[in-house]
Amino acid sequence: MGTLTLPSAPSSVAATALRTGIAFAATVALFYALCTLVWLAAPVAFMRFMNNLFHGLDFTPLVAQAAFSWSGFLAAAVVLSTWAFLAGCFFGWLRQRIGA
């Protein structure tokens, strides 16, 4: 039987951590955008889903009657992506350090 080997194109811990951070940040940004699109397309159904997701906790009193703001969306996307990048870099670094 053969062994499974994975390619090791840059093999440094820092490069792997950086790639993991970038991948996680891009994933969070994409899914945040998709979540926003669903909210814009079907706000009532989305709120019902969120209430069910959190075991019946009612989020409707938290909804402010305000128009959608692109600047608010972009600010939140930047903050979430930055946090995800940092968390992904740490995860990638730690994963390499513990030899997983």
Secondary structure, 3 states (H helix, E strand, C coil): CCCCCCCCCCCCHHHHHHHHHHHHHHHHHHHHHHHHHHHHHCHHHHHHHHHHHCCCCCCHHHCCCCCCCHHHHHHHHHHHHHHHHHHHHHHHHHHHHCCC
